Amino acid sequence: MIIRQATPNDNTRIEWLTREAFWNHMNVACDEHYIIHKTRKLPCFNKNLAFIAEEEGKLVGYIALYDAELKHHNETHKILTICPIVVHPFYQQKGIGTMLIKKAHKEAKEMGYGAVVIFGDPDYYKRFGYVNAKHHGITTVQGDNFDEFLSKELVRGFLKGKDGMFKELHKIPLSKDEIVKYDNQLLSNIFFKKDQKETK
């Protein structure tokens, strides 16, 4: 298994992987692959914190960390959020998600980031040191807190005295027509490339 930084050449494969993973999980149409496509173009996307997992050249996992903000009184602190973790349905429960998260945390810390705030499954993320965000005095923009709202210090003590409001920077409006159009485009790109390989 190889974990490496994602490149623009991986974009179509990443979106296809995401579509496969979430469609299988939800058994309904999903928009996660389109969200990845759109938010990759935003300033909060950090290309140095996007990683893929490959096994024998096959893309089986993906993670991306985005810049986010923590508003503390009149101060704004730059932190991170995860969006998303994707593992191919056939490769789940094999520790790939764990490898991706640990790699992302390590690189983010080395880049000088001090904390990550996410929305996720507390039973899954607590193994990586995440706690309920209220532990650090952090709320959503609406002032709420709930079990799936989690925070983690990459640098011990970073969040001390920084209680405040978490703000995501990668949220964008989406329309159903946009998603359907892009979904068809992605399918066309995937099968066109497949046909090209088969005719060579």
Secondary structure, DSSP 8 states (H G I E B T S, - for coil): -EEEE--GGGHHHHHHHHHHHHHHHHSS---HHHHHHHHTTSTTEEEEEEEEEEETTEEEEEEEEEEEEEEETTEEEEEEEEEEEEE-GGGTTSSHHHHHHHHHHHHHHHTT--EEEEE--HHHHGGGT-EEGGGGTEE-TTS---TTEEEEESSTTTTTT--EEEEES------HHHHHHHHHHHHHHHHHHHHHHHH-
